[in-house]
């Protein structure tokens, strides 16, 4: 009778993992999507900052002469 009690209990609990997996899978995928979006934002921010730095460095040679004369710096 002890063995049949275990089998009865195991038969009642046989679908719980599927239900938990079905409930948790959308949350796990949503969290993964949020993590990917945040990482993508970081990469784009870094790329845009690199472009701004390159633009500032490209324009820098044209401003070298204006600081030698105090009148033209105003």
N, CA, C and O atoms as a Tripos MOL2 file, in Angstrom:
@<TRIPOS>MOLECULE
protein
  296   295    74     0     0
PROTEIN
NO_CHARGES

@<TRIPOS>ATOM
      1 N           0.8150   -1.1810    0.0000 N.3       1 UNK1
      2 CA          0.0000    0.0000    0.0000 C.3       1 UNK1
      3 C           0.8680    1.2580    0.0000 C.2       1 UNK1
      4 O           0.4570    2.2950   -0.5210 O.2       1 UNK1
      5 N           2.0270    1.1740    0.5630 N.am      2 UNK2
      6 CA          2.9180    2.3180    0.6060 C.3       2 UNK2
      7 C           3.4050    2.6830   -0.7980 C.2       2 UNK2
      8 O           3.5200    3.8660   -1.1200 O.2       2 UNK2
      9 N           3.6920    1.6870   -1.6340 N.am      3 UNK3
     10 CA          4.1560    1.9240   -2.9920 C.3       3 UNK3
     11 C           3.0420    2.5180   -3.8340 C.2       3 UNK3
     12 O           3.2820    3.4290   -4.6260 O.2       3 UNK3
     13 N           1.8360    2.0150   -3.6730 N.am      4 UNK4
     14 CA          0.7320    2.5500   -4.4700 C.3       4 UNK4
     15 C           0.3940    3.9830   -4.0580 C.2       4 UNK4
     16 O          -0.0850    4.7560   -4.8880 O.2       4 UNK4
     17 N           0.6300    4.3560   -2.7980 N.am      5 UNK5
     18 CA          0.4130    5.7410   -2.3620 C.3       5 UNK5
     19 C           1.3750    6.6950   -3.0450 C.2       5 UNK5
     20 O           1.0030    7.8100   -3.4110 O.2       5 UNK5
     21 N           2.6160    6.2500   -3.2150 N.am      6 UNK6
     22 CA          3.6000    7.0740   -3.9280 C.3       6 UNK6
     23 C           3.2200    7.2250   -5.3860 C.2       6 UNK6
     24 O           3.3570    8.3070   -5.9580 O.2       6 UNK6
     25 N           2.7550    6.1720   -5.9780 N.am      7 UNK7
     26 CA          2.3640    6.2370   -7.3930 C.3       7 UNK7
     27 C           1.1560    7.1410   -7.5760 C.2       7 UNK7
     28 O           1.0580    7.8670   -8.5660 O.2       7 UNK7
     29 N           0.2460    7.0940   -6.6290 N.am      8 UNK8
     30 CA         -0.9370    7.9490   -6.7120 C.3       8 UNK8
     31 C          -0.5370    9.4200   -6.5870 C.2       8 UNK8
     32 O          -1.0260   10.2730   -7.3280 O.2       8 UNK8
     33 N           0.3550    9.7020   -5.6420 N.am      9 UNK9
     34 CA          0.8110   11.0790   -5.4660 C.3       9 UNK9
     35 C           1.6090   11.5440   -6.6880 C.2       9 UNK9
     36 O           1.4640   12.6900   -7.1130 O.2       9 UNK9
     37 N           2.4370   10.6830   -7.2520 N.am     10 UNK10
     38 CA          3.2050   11.0230   -8.4410 C.3      10 UNK10
     39 C           2.2890   11.2460   -9.6350 C.2      10 UNK10
     40 O           2.5760   12.0920  -10.4820 O.2      10 UNK10
     41 N           1.2160   10.5160   -9.7150 N.am     11 UNK11
     42 CA          0.2780   10.6920  -10.8200 C.3      11 UNK11
     43 C          -0.4490   12.0280  -10.7090 C.2      11 UNK11
     44 O          -0.7680   12.6460  -11.7240 O.2      11 UNK11
     45 N          -0.7140   12.4790   -9.4760 N.am     12 UNK12
     46 CA         -1.3900   13.7730   -9.2950 C.3      12 UNK12
     47 C          -0.4660   14.9340   -9.6240 C.2      12 UNK12
     48 O          -0.9410   15.9750  -10.0780 O.2      12 UNK12
     49 N           0.8260   14.7920   -9.4130 N.am     13 UNK13
     50 CA          1.7790   15.8760   -9.5850 C.3      13 UNK13
     51 C           2.5260   15.8080  -10.9150 C.2      13 UNK13
     52 O           3.5480   16.4760  -11.0700 O.2      13 UNK13
     53 N           2.0620   15.0450  -11.8460 N.am     14 UNK14
     54 CA          2.8490   14.7910  -13.0540 C.3      14 UNK14
     55 C           2.8390   15.9470  -14.0520 C.2      14 UNK14
     56 O           3.6780   15.9440  -14.9520 O.2      14 UNK14
     57 N           1.9610   16.9190  -13.9550 N.am     15 UNK15
     58 CA          1.9300   17.9890  -14.9470 C.3      15 UNK15
     59 C           2.3480   19.3410  -14.4180 C.2      15 UNK15
     60 O           2.1890   20.3400  -15.1190 O.2      15 UNK15
     61 N           2.8730   19.4140  -13.2160 N.am     16 UNK16
     62 CA          3.1680   20.7060  -12.6160 C.3      16 UNK16
     63 C           4.3650   21.3890  -13.2690 C.2      16 UNK16
     64 O           4.3910   22.6150  -13.3760 O.2      16 UNK16
     65 N           5.3250   20.6380  -13.6920 N.am     17 UNK17
     66 CA          6.5060   21.2370  -14.3130 C.3      17 UNK17
     67 C           6.1270   21.8970  -15.6350 C.2      17 UNK17
     68 O           6.6360   22.9690  -15.9620 O.2      17 UNK17
     69 N           5.2560   21.2780  -16.3780 N.am     18 UNK18
     70 CA          4.8180   21.8510  -17.6520 C.3      18 UNK18
     71 C           4.0770   23.1590  -17.4200 C.2      18 UNK18
     72 O           4.2690   24.1140  -18.1720 O.2      18 UNK18
     73 N           3.2420   23.2200  -16.4030 N.am     19 UNK19
     74 CA          2.4980   24.4410  -16.0940 C.3      19 UNK19
     75 C           3.4450   25.5490  -15.6430 C.2      19 UNK19
     76 O           3.3250   26.6870  -16.0970 O.2      19 UNK19
     77 N           4.3810   25.2290  -14.7580 N.am     20 UNK20
     78 CA          5.3430   26.2310  -14.3100 C.3      20 UNK20
     79 C           6.2010   26.7300  -15.4650 C.2      20 UNK20
     80 O           6.4600   27.9290  -15.5730 O.2      20 UNK20
     81 N           6.6350   25.8380  -16.3110 N.am     21 UNK21
     82 CA          7.4290   26.2340  -17.4670 C.3      21 UNK21
     83 C           6.6210   27.1290  -18.4030 C.2      21 UNK21
     84 O           7.1370   28.1150  -18.9300 O.2      21 UNK21
     85 N           5.3750   26.7870  -18.6030 N.am     22 UNK22
     86 CA          4.5040   27.5920  -19.4650 C.3      22 UNK22
     87 C           4.2470   28.9760  -18.8930 C.2      22 UNK22
     88 O           4.1000   29.9390  -19.6470 O.2      22 UNK22
     89 N           4.1930   29.0890  -17.5790 N.am     23 UNK23
     90 CA          3.9760   30.3950  -16.9540 C.3      23 UNK23
     91 C           5.2540   31.2270  -16.8840 C.2      23 UNK23
     92 O           5.2020   32.4490  -17.0230 O.2      23 UNK23
     93 N           6.3800   30.5910  -16.6730 N.am     24 UNK24
     94 CA          7.6330   31.3180  -16.5160 C.3      24 UNK24
     95 C           8.3300   31.6430  -17.8330 C.2      24 UNK24
     96 O           9.1130   32.5910  -17.8890 O.2      24 UNK24
     97 N           8.0720   30.8960  -18.8730 N.am     25 UNK25
     98 CA          8.7550   31.1250  -20.1460 C.3      25 UNK25
     99 C           8.5080   32.5230  -20.7060 C.2      25 UNK25
    100 O           9.4730   33.1600  -21.1300 O.2      25 UNK25
    101 N           7.2880   33.0380  -20.7370 N.am     26 UNK26
    102 CA          7.1140   34.4070  -21.2420 C.3      26 UNK26
    103 C           7.8580   35.4550  -20.4020 C.2      26 UNK26
    104 O           8.3720   36.4320  -20.9460 O.2      26 UNK26
    105 N           7.9170   35.2550  -19.0880 N.am     27 UNK27
    106 CA          8.6390   36.2100  -18.2450 C.3      27 UNK27
    107 C          10.1480   36.1400  -18.5020 C.2      27 UNK27
    108 O          10.8230   37.1680  -18.5310 O.2      27 UNK27
    109 N          10.6630   34.9460  -18.6860 N.am     28 UNK28
    110 CA         12.0860   34.7880  -18.9760 C.3      28 UNK28
    111 C          12.4300   35.4170  -20.3230 C.2      28 UNK28
    112 O          13.4550   36.0870  -20.4490 O.2      28 UNK28
    113 N          11.5930   35.2100  -21.3180 N.am     29 UNK29
    114 CA         11.8320   35.8050  -22.6300 C.3      29 UNK29
    115 C          11.7130   37.3230  -22.5790 C.2      29 UNK29
    116 O          12.4820   38.0190  -23.2420 O.2      29 UNK29
    117 N          10.7640   37.8500  -21.8060 N.am     30 UNK30
    118 CA         10.6200   39.3040  -21.6750 C.3      30 UNK30
    119 C          11.8380   39.9100  -20.9910 C.2      30 UNK30
    120 O          12.3180   40.9680  -21.3980 O.2      30 UNK30
    121 N          12.3350   39.2530  -19.9690 N.am     31 UNK31
    122 CA         13.5330   39.7510  -19.3020 C.3      31 UNK31
    123 C          14.7380   39.7170  -20.2450 C.2      31 UNK31
    124 O          15.5600   40.6320  -20.2320 O.2      31 UNK31
    125 N          14.8430   38.6910  -21.0430 N.am     32 UNK32
    126 CA         15.9180   38.6100  -22.0290 C.3      32 UNK32
    127 C          15.8150   39.7220  -23.0690 C.2      32 UNK32
    128 O          16.8300   40.2810  -23.4840 O.2      32 UNK32
    129 N          14.5900   40.0440  -23.4900 N.am     33 UNK33
    130 CA         14.4030   41.1330  -24.4540 C.3      33 UNK33
    131 C          14.7960   42.4700  -23.8530 C.2      33 UNK33
    132 O          15.3930   43.3000  -24.5380 O.2      33 UNK33
    133 N          14.4720   42.6920  -22.5890 N.am     34 UNK34
    134 CA         14.8400   43.9450  -21.9220 C.3      34 UNK34
    135 C          16.3680   44.0450  -21.8130 C.2      34 UNK34
    136 O          16.9370   45.1100  -22.0500 O.2      34 UNK34
    137 N          17.0120   42.9670  -21.4640 N.am     35 UNK35
    138 CA         18.4730   42.9690  -21.3530 C.3      35 UNK35
    139 C          19.1060   43.2590  -22.7130 C.2      35 UNK35
    140 O          20.0720   44.0180  -22.7940 O.2      35 UNK35
    141 N          18.5820   42.6720  -23.7660 N.am     36 UNK36
    142 CA         19.1100   42.9200  -25.1070 C.3      36 UNK36
    143 C          18.8990   44.3700  -25.5240 C.2      36 UNK36
    144 O          19.7890   44.9730  -26.1230 O.2      36 UNK36
    145 N          17.7300   44.9420  -25.2170 N.am     37 UNK37
    146 CA         17.4640   46.3400  -25.5590 C.3      37 UNK37
    147 C          18.4140   47.2880  -24.8280 C.2      37 UNK37
    148 O          18.9370   48.2270  -25.4290 O.2      37 UNK37
    149 N          18.6350   47.0500  -23.5560 N.am     38 UNK38
    150 CA         19.5380   47.9120  -22.7940 C.3      38 UNK38
    151 C          20.9580   47.8080  -23.3410 C.2      38 UNK38
    152 O          21.6510   48.8190  -23.4540 O.2      38 UNK38
    153 N          21.3900   46.6220  -23.6760 N.am     39 UNK39
    154 CA         22.7060   46.4530  -24.2800 C.3      39 UNK39
    155 C          22.8110   47.1440  -25.6320 C.2      39 UNK39
    156 O          23.8480   47.7220  -25.9570 O.2      39 UNK39
    157 N          21.7470   47.0880  -26.4150 N.am     40 UNK40
    158 CA         21.7180   47.7520  -27.7130 C.3      40 UNK40
    159 C          21.7690   49.2700  -27.5510 C.2      40 UNK40
    160 O          22.4470   49.9530  -28.3180 O.2      40 UNK40
    161 N          21.0550   49.8010  -26.5570 N.am     41 UNK41
    162 CA         21.1020   51.2430  -26.2840 C.3      41 UNK41
    163 C          22.5200   51.6640  -25.9230 C.2      41 UNK41
    164 O          22.9950   52.7040  -26.3800 O.2      41 UNK41
    165 N          23.1890   50.8760  -25.1170 N.am     42 UNK42
    166 CA         24.5580   51.1940  -24.7070 C.3      42 UNK42
    167 C          25.4990   51.2140  -25.9060 C.2      42 UNK42
    168 O          26.3430   52.1020  -26.0220 O.2      42 UNK42
    169 N          25.3580   50.2470  -26.7880 N.am     43 UNK43
    170 CA         26.2210   50.1770  -27.9710 C.3      43 UNK43
    171 C          25.9710   51.3830  -28.8710 C.2      43 UNK43
    172 O          26.9210   51.9770  -29.3810 O.2      43 UNK43
    173 N          24.7090   51.7530  -29.0710 N.am     44 UNK44
    174 CA         24.3970   52.9120  -29.9060 C.3      44 UNK44
    175 C          24.9030   54.2040  -29.2770 C.2      44 UNK44
    176 O          25.3910   55.0860  -29.9840 O.2      44 UNK44
    177 N          24.7940   54.3230  -27.9740 N.am     45 UNK45
    178 CA         25.2960   55.5150  -27.2850 C.3      45 UNK45
    179 C          26.7980   55.6510  -27.4790 C.2      45 UNK45
    180 O          27.2980   56.7370  -27.7700 O.2      45 UNK45
    181 N          27.5140   54.5470  -27.3160 N.am     46 UNK46
    182 CA         28.9610   54.5660  -27.5140 C.3      46 UNK46
    183 C          29.3310   54.9220  -28.9480 C.2      46 UNK46
    184 O          30.2800   55.6720  -29.1790 O.2      46 UNK46
    185 N          28.5830   54.3830  -29.9160 N.am     47 UNK47
    186 CA         28.8530   54.6540  -31.3250 C.3      47 UNK47
    187 C          28.6020   56.1280  -31.6490 C.2      47 UNK47
    188 O          29.3950   56.7520  -32.3550 O.2      47 UNK47
    189 N          27.5050   56.6840  -31.1360 N.am     48 UNK48
    190 CA         27.2120   58.0910  -31.3820 C.3      48 UNK48
    191 C          28.2530   58.9960  -30.7320 C.2      48 UNK48
    192 O          28.6350   60.0120  -31.3140 O.2      48 UNK48
    193 N          28.7160   58.6430  -29.5390 N.am     49 UNK49
    194 CA         29.7480   59.4410  -28.8920 C.3      49 UNK49
    195 C          31.0450   59.3970  -29.6830 C.2      49 UNK49
    196 O          31.7520   60.4020  -29.7630 O.2      49 UNK49
    197 N          31.3670   58.2610  -30.2660 N.am     50 UNK50
    198 CA         32.5570   58.1490  -31.1100 C.3      50 UNK50
    199 C          32.4340   59.0440  -32.3430 C.2      50 UNK50
    200 O          33.4060   59.6800  -32.7490 O.2      50 UNK50
    201 N          31.2400   59.0940  -32.9380 N.am     51 UNK51
    202 CA         31.0260   59.9580  -34.0940 C.3      51 UNK51
    203 C          31.1500   61.4350  -33.7210 C.2      51 UNK51
    204 O          31.7280   62.2150  -34.4780 O.2      51 UNK51
    205 N          30.6190   61.8230  -32.5730 N.am     52 UNK52
    206 CA         30.7240   63.2120  -32.1250 C.3      52 UNK52
    207 C          32.1800   63.5710  -31.8600 C.2      52 UNK52
    208 O          32.6250   64.6570  -32.2310 O.2      52 UNK52
    209 N          32.9140   62.6860  -31.2340 N.am     53 UNK53
    210 CA         34.3390   62.9400  -30.9860 C.3      53 UNK53
    211 C          35.1070   63.0770  -32.2950 C.2      53 UNK53
    212 O          35.9710   63.9450  -32.4210 O.2      53 UNK53
    213 N          34.7980   62.2290  -33.2620 N.am     54 UNK54
    214 CA         35.4780   62.3060  -34.5570 C.3      54 UNK54
    215 C          35.1430   63.6140  -35.2690 C.2      54 UNK54
    216 O          36.0120   64.2030  -35.9120 O.2      54 UNK54
    217 N          33.8980   64.0760  -35.1640 N.am     55 UNK55
    218 CA         33.5210   65.3410  -35.7960 C.3      55 UNK55
    219 C          34.2400   66.5110  -35.1340 C.2      55 UNK55
    220 O          34.6830   67.4360  -35.8160 O.2      55 UNK55
    221 N          34.3550   66.4740  -33.8210 N.am     56 UNK56
    222 CA         35.0580   67.5500  -33.1240 C.3      56 UNK56
    223 C          36.5390   67.5570  -33.4810 C.2      56 UNK56
    224 O          37.1300   68.6230  -33.6560 O.2      56 UNK56
    225 N          37.1360   66.3890  -33.5880 N.am     57 UNK57
    226 CA         38.5510   66.3210  -33.9520 C.3      57 UNK57
    227 C          38.7730   66.7040  -35.4140 C.2      57 UNK57
    228 O          39.8220   67.2530  -35.7510 O.2      57 UNK57
    229 N          37.8120   66.4260  -36.2770 N.am     58 UNK58
    230 CA         37.9510   66.7890  -37.6870 C.3      58 UNK58
    231 C          37.8390   68.2980  -37.8700 C.2      58 UNK58
    232 O          38.4800   68.8560  -38.7610 O.2      58 UNK58
    233 N          37.0410   68.9660  -37.0470 N.am     59 UNK59
    234 CA         36.8700   70.4160  -37.1630 C.3      59 UNK59
    235 C          37.9450   71.1880  -36.4130 C.2      59 UNK59
    236 O          38.0650   72.3970  -36.6130 O.2      59 UNK59
    237 N          38.7130   70.5550  -35.5770 N.am     60 UNK60
    238 CA         39.6910   71.2420  -34.7360 C.3      60 UNK60
    239 C          40.7770   71.9850  -35.5160 C.2      60 UNK60
    240 O          41.1440   73.0780  -35.0850 O.2      60 UNK60
    241 N          41.3160   71.4870  -36.6160 N.am     61 UNK61
    242 CA         42.3760   72.2360  -37.3110 C.3      61 UNK61
    243 C          41.9320   73.6040  -37.8240 C.2      61 UNK61
    244 O          42.7650   74.5000  -37.9600 O.2      61 UNK61
    245 N          40.6560   73.7880  -38.1100 N.am     62 UNK62
    246 CA         40.2070   75.0800  -38.6200 C.3      62 UNK62
    247 C          40.1400   76.1420  -37.5240 C.2      62 UNK62
    248 O          40.0050   77.3230  -37.8420 O.2      62 UNK62
    249 N          40.2300   75.7730  -36.2670 N.am     63 UNK63
    250 CA         40.1640   76.7330  -35.1680 C.3      63 UNK63
    251 C          41.5320   77.0690  -34.5750 C.2      63 UNK63
    252 O          41.5950   77.7100  -33.5270 O.2      63 UNK63
    253 N          42.6050   76.6640  -35.1990 N.am     64 UNK64
    254 CA         43.9230   76.8980  -34.6040 C.3      64 UNK64
    255 C          44.3570   78.3550  -34.6850 C.2      64 UNK64
    256 O          45.0680   78.8140  -33.7900 O.2      64 UNK64
    257 N          43.9700   79.0970  -35.7000 N.am     65 UNK65
    258 CA         44.4480   80.4610  -35.8580 C.3      65 UNK65
    259 C          43.7010   81.5010  -35.0650 C.2      65 UNK65
    260 O          44.2260   82.6030  -34.9080 O.2      65 UNK65
    261 N          42.5410   81.2430  -34.5640 N.am     66 UNK66
    262 CA         41.7350   82.2760  -33.9320 C.3      66 UNK66
    263 C          42.1960   82.5900  -32.5120 C.2      66 UNK66
    264 O          41.7930   83.6200  -31.9720 O.2      66 UNK66
    265 N          43.0010   81.7730  -31.8930 N.am     67 UNK67
    266 CA         43.4110   82.0180  -30.5110 C.3      67 UNK67
    267 C          44.7240   82.7830  -30.4180 C.2      67 UNK67
    268 O          45.1190   83.1610  -29.3150 O.2      67 UNK67
    269 N          45.4120   83.0240  -31.5210 N.am     68 UNK68
    270 CA         46.6560   83.7790  -31.4910 C.3      68 UNK68
    271 C          46.3960   85.2810  -31.4180 C.2      68 UNK68
    272 O          47.2110   86.0310  -30.8800 O.2      68 UNK68
    273 N          45.2810   85.7090  -31.9510 N.am     69 UNK69
    274 CA         44.9270   87.1250  -31.9530 C.3      69 UNK69
    275 C          43.7600   87.3330  -30.9950 C.2      69 UNK69
    276 O          42.6910   86.7500  -31.1790 O.2      69 UNK69
    277 N          43.9600   88.1630  -29.9750 N.am     70 UNK70
    278 CA         42.9260   88.3710  -28.9520 C.3      70 UNK70
    279 C          41.6990   89.0630  -29.5320 C.2      70 UNK70
    280 O          40.5920   88.8370  -29.0420 O.2      70 UNK70
    281 N          41.8520   89.8810  -30.5370 N.am     71 UNK71
    282 CA         40.7240   90.6000  -31.1160 C.3      71 UNK71
    283 C          39.8110   89.6510  -31.9010 C.2      71 UNK71
    284 O          38.5950   89.8410  -31.9130 O.2      71 UNK71
    285 N          40.3700   88.6560  -32.5420 N.am     72 UNK72
    286 CA         39.5450   87.7430  -33.3490 C.3      72 UNK72
    287 C          38.8880   86.6510  -32.4840 C.2      72 UNK72
    288 O          38.0120   85.9270  -32.9570 O.2      72 UNK72
    289 N          39.3050   86.5390  -31.2470 N.am     73 UNK73
    290 CA         38.7410   85.5010  -30.3820 C.3      73 UNK73
    291 C          37.4030   85.9080  -29.8080 C.2      73 UNK73
    292 O          36.6810   85.0580  -29.2860 O.2      73 UNK73
    293 N          37.0450   87.1850  -29.8870 N.am     74 UNK74
    294 CA         35.7710   87.6540  -29.3180 C.3      74 UNK74
    295 C          34.6130   87.3820  -30.1670 C.2      74 UNK74
    296 O          33.4870   87.7250  -29.8040 O.2      74 UNK74
@<TRIPOS>BOND
     1     1     2 1
     2     2     3 1
     3     3     4 2
     4     3     5 am
     5     5     6 1
     6     6     7 1
     7     7     8 2
     8     7     9 am
     9     9    10 1
    10    10    11 1
    11    11    12 2
    12    11    13 am
    13    13    14 1
    14    14    15 1
    15    15    16 2
    16    15    17 am
    17    17    18 1
    18    18    19 1
    19    19    20 2
    20    19    21 am
    21    21    22 1
    22    22    23 1
    23    23    24 2
    24    23    25 am
    25    25    26 1
    26    26    27 1
    27    27    28 2
    28    27    29 am
    29    29    30 1
    30    30    31 1
    31    31    32 2
    32    31    33 am
    33    33    34 1
    34    34    35 1
    35    35    36 2
    36    35    37 am
    37    37    38 1
    38    38    39 1
    39    39    40 2
    40    39    41 am
    41    41    42 1
    42    42    43 1
    43    43    44 2
    44    43    45 am
    45    45    46 1
    46    46    47 1
    47    47    48 2
    48    47    49 am
    49    49    50 1
    50    50    51 1
    51    51    52 2
    52    51    53 am
    53    53    54 1
    54    54    55 1
    55    55    56 2
    56    55    57 am
    57    57    58 1
    58    58    59 1
    59    59    60 2
    60    59    61 am
    61    61    62 1
    62    62    63 1
    63    63    64 2
    64    63    65 am
    65    65    66 1
    66    66    67 1
    67    67    68 2
    68    67    69 am
    69    69    70 1
    70    70    71 1
    71    71    72 2
    72    71    73 am
    73    73    74 1
    74    74    75 1
    75    75    76 2
    76    75    77 am
    77    77    78 1
    78    78    79 1
    79    79    80 2
    80    79    81 am
    81    81    82 1
    82    82    83 1
    83    83    84 2
    84    83    85 am
    85    85    86 1
    86    86    87 1
    87    87    88 2
    88    87    89 am
    89    89    90 1
    90    90    91 1
    91    91    92 2
    92    91    93 am
    93    93    94 1
    94    94    95 1
    95    95    96 2
    96    95    97 am
    97    97    98 1
    98    98    99 1
    99    99   100 2
   100    99   101 am
   101   101   102 1
   102   102   103 1
   103   103   104 2
   104   103   105 am
   105   105   106 1
   106   106   107 1
   107   107   108 2
   108   107   109 am
   109   109   110 1
   110   110   111 1
   111   111   112 2
   112   111   113 am
   113   113   114 1
   114   114   115 1
   115   115   116 2
   116   115   117 am
   117   117   118 1
   118   118   119 1
   119   119   120 2
   120   119   121 am
   121   121   122 1
   122   122   123 1
   123   123   124 2
   124   123   125 am
   125   125   126 1
   126   126   127 1
   127   127   128 2
   128   127   129 am
   129   129   130 1
   130   130   131 1
   131   131   132 2
   132   131   133 am
   133   133   134 1
   134   134   135 1
   135   135   136 2
   136   135   137 am
   137   137   138 1
   138   138   139 1
   139   139   140 2
   140   139   141 am
   141   141   142 1
   142   142   143 1
   143   143   144 2
   144   143   145 am
   145   145   146 1
   146   146   147 1
   147   147   148 2
   148   147   149 am
   149   149   150 1
   150   150   151 1
   151   151   152 2
   152   151   153 am
   153   153   154 1
   154   154   155 1
   155   155   156 2
   156   155   157 am
   157   157   158 1
   158   158   159 1
   159   159   160 2
   160   159   161 am
   161   161   162 1
   162   162   163 1
   163   163   164 2
   164   163   165 am
   165   165   166 1
   166   166   167 1
   167   167   168 2
   168   167   169 am
   169   169   170 1
   170   170   171 1
   171   171   172 2
   172   171   173 am
   173   173   174 1
   174   174   175 1
   175   175   176 2
   176   175   177 am
   177   177   178 1
   178   178   179 1
   179   179   180 2
   180   179   181 am
   181   181   182 1
   182   182   183 1
   183   183   184 2
   184   183   185 am
   185   185   186 1
   186   186   187 1
   187   187   188 2
   188   187   189 am
   189   189   190 1
   190   190   191 1
   191   191   192 2
   192   191   193 am
   193   193   194 1
   194   194   195 1
   195   195   196 2
   196   195   197 am
   197   197   198 1
   198   198   199 1
   199   199   200 2
   200   199   201 am
   201   201   202 1
   202   202   203 1
   203   203   204 2
   204   203   205 am
   205   205   206 1
   206   206   207 1
   207   207   208 2
   208   207   209 am
   209   209   210 1
   210   210   211 1
   211   211   212 2
   212   211   213 am
   213   213   214 1
   214   214   215 1
   215   215   216 2
   216   215   217 am
   217   217   218 1
   218   218   219 1
   219   219   220 2
   220   219   221 am
   221   221   222 1
   222   222   223 1
   223   223   224 2
   224   223   225 am
   225   225   226 1
   226   226   227 1
   227   227   228 2
   228   227   229 am
   229   229   230 1
   230   230   231 1
   231   231   232 2
   232   231   233 am
   233   233   234 1
   234   234   235 1
   235   235   236 2
   236   235   237 am
   237   237   238 1
   238   238   239 1
   239   239   240 2
   240   239   241 am
   241   241   242 1
   242   242   243 1
   243   243   244 2
   244   243   245 am
   245   245   246 1
   246   246   247 1
   247   247   248 2
   248   247   249 am
   249   249   250 1
   250   250   251 1
   251   251   252 2
   252   251   253 am
   253   253   254 1
   254   254   255 1
   255   255   256 2
   256   255   257 am
   257   257   258 1
   258   258   259 1
   259   259   260 2
   260   259   261 am
   261   261   262 1
   262   262   263 1
   263   263   264 2
   264   263   265 am
   265   265   266 1
   266   266   267 1
   267   267   268 2
   268   267   269 am
   269   269   270 1
   270   270   271 1
   271   271   272 2
   272   271   273 am
   273   273   274 1
   274   274   275 1
   275   275   276 2
   276   275   277 am
   277   277   278 1
   278   278   279 1
   279   279   280 2
   280   279   281 am
   281   281   282 1
   282   282   283 1
   283   283   284 2
   284   283   285 am
   285   285   286 1
   286   286   287 1
   287   287   288 2
   288   287   289 am
   289   289   290 1
   290   290   291 1
   291   291   292 2
   292   291   293 am
   293   293   294 1
   294   294   295 1
   295   295   296 2
@<TRIPOS>SUBSTRUCTURE
     1 UNK1         2 RESIDUE 1 A UNK
     2 UNK2         6 RESIDUE 1 A UNK
     3 UNK3        10 RESIDUE 1 A UNK
     4 UNK4        14 RESIDUE 1 A UNK
     5 UNK5        18 RESIDUE 1 A UNK
     6 UNK6        22 RESIDUE 1 A UNK
     7 UNK7        26 RESIDUE 1 A UNK
     8 UNK8        30 RESIDUE 1 A UNK
     9 UNK9        34 RESIDUE 1 A UNK
    10 UNK10       38 RESIDUE 1 A UNK
    11 UNK11       42 RESIDUE 1 A UNK
    12 UNK12       46 RESIDUE 1 A UNK
    13 UNK13       50 RESIDUE 1 A UNK
    14 UNK14       54 RESIDUE 1 A UNK
    15 UNK15       58 RESIDUE 1 A UNK
    16 UNK16       62 RESIDUE 1 A UNK
    17 UNK17       66 RESIDUE 1 A UNK
    18 UNK18       70 RESIDUE 1 A UNK
    19 UNK19       74 RESIDUE 1 A UNK
    20 UNK20       78 RESIDUE 1 A UNK
    21 UNK21       82 RESIDUE 1 A UNK
    22 UNK22       86 RESIDUE 1 A UNK
    23 UNK23       90 RESIDUE 1 A UNK
    24 UNK24       94 RESIDUE 1 A UNK
    25 UNK25       98 RESIDUE 1 A UNK
    26 UNK26      102 RESIDUE 1 A UNK
    27 UNK27      106 RESIDUE 1 A UNK
    28 UNK28      110 RESIDUE 1 A UNK
    29 UNK29      114 RESIDUE 1 A UNK
    30 UNK30      118 RESIDUE 1 A UNK
    31 UNK31      122 RESIDUE 1 A UNK
    32 UNK32      126 RESIDUE 1 A UNK
    33 UNK33      130 RESIDUE 1 A UNK
    34 UNK34      134 RESIDUE 1 A UNK
    35 UNK35      138 RESIDUE 1 A UNK
    36 UNK36      142 RESIDUE 1 A UNK
    37 UNK37      146 RESIDUE 1 A UNK
    38 UNK38      150 RESIDUE 1 A UNK
    39 UNK39      154 RESIDUE 1 A UNK
    40 UNK40      158 RESIDUE 1 A UNK
    41 UNK41      162 RESIDUE 1 A UNK
    42 UNK42      166 RESIDUE 1 A UNK
    43 UNK43      170 RESIDUE 1 A UNK
    44 UNK44      174 RESIDUE 1 A UNK
    45 UNK45      178 RESIDUE 1 A UNK
    46 UNK46      182 RESIDUE 1 A UNK
    47 UNK47      186 RESIDUE 1 A UNK
    48 UNK48      190 RESIDUE 1 A UNK
    49 UNK49      194 RESIDUE 1 A UNK
    50 UNK50      198 RESIDUE 1 A UNK
    51 UNK51      202 RESIDUE 1 A UNK
    52 UNK52      206 RESIDUE 1 A UNK
    53 UNK53      210 RESIDUE 1 A UNK
    54 UNK54      214 RESIDUE 1 A UNK
    55 UNK55      218 RESIDUE 1 A UNK
    56 UNK56      222 RESIDUE 1 A UNK
    57 UNK57      226 RESIDUE 1 A UNK
    58 UNK58      230 RESIDUE 1 A UNK
    59 UNK59      234 RESIDUE 1 A UNK
    60 UNK60      238 RESIDUE 1 A UNK
    61 UNK61      242 RESIDUE 1 A UNK
    62 UNK62      246 RESIDUE 1 A UNK
    63 UNK63      250 RESIDUE 1 A UNK
    64 UNK64      254 RESIDUE 1 A UNK
    65 UNK65      258 RESIDUE 1 A UNK
    66 UNK66      262 RESIDUE 1 A UNK
    67 UNK67      266 RESIDUE 1 A UNK
    68 UNK68      270 RESIDUE 1 A UNK
    69 UNK69      274 RESIDUE 1 A UNK
    70 UNK70      278 RESIDUE 1 A UNK
    71 UNK71      282 RESIDUE 1 A UNK
    72 UNK72      286 RESIDUE 1 A UNK
    73 UNK73      290 RESIDUE 1 A UNK
    74 UNK74      294 RESIDUE 1 A UNK
